[in-house]
């Protein structure tokens, strides 16, 4: 994965695509006493994207980091910075995170009163714009915004803390989202955040996910390169099954997992 820099912005290099398979380690699970080294290590180990969870203690019950940490991360890597705003008033802070060096900015539909305006603002800053849905939020919330976004992130845990268990119904949701994207002929990435591990990534890819946020699965390993390579291979195998027209999808999503 290579990233080109133009005018201070980091852009996907020619040939890269929002629907390619990407592993995005979440720094929420990294060792914050040596964060720059941790970010550099997963980049060298093969991660294409660095996922940064921003929490305000209001929209979610935890408090994490702000633009200063994003700016520090930007100095530590040329990988894509995927900034996930789990905050009550994201419009107020888009400029700050964009100026700090975010490449992708994702906002929750549950937190945005004027979502179309928010997405337009992110794009005006020259960033990839994404929307995020909590596990119980319907895909119907995307009906009038889907063609405007670059990616959709589906939470497969309830946001706020790392290390939670994967919610199996997220797979059915991902499959339906992917069907809608393909029907409309859109080049939108499908990202999943929460409980992604070697056990779940294959089923998520088979359901249509191509960007995988992995926190403890990567940073909890003693060999970042080995686990990232394994996750990519499992994702590729799952993605290969996605186009199998003979596949009969079970009615109960938890039966998709090994």
PyMOL commands that set and color helices and strands:
alter all, ss='L'
color gray80, all
select helices_A, chain A and resi 27-29+32-44+67-76+90-92+94-100+109-111+115-124+139-142+146-148+169-184+201-207+216-219+224-242+253-256
alter helices_A, ss='H'
color red, helices_A
select strands_A, chain A and resi 3-6+9-12+22-26+49-55+80-86+104-108+128-133+151-155+189-193+211-214
alter strands_A, ss='S'
color yellow, strands_A
deselect
rebuild
show_as cartoon
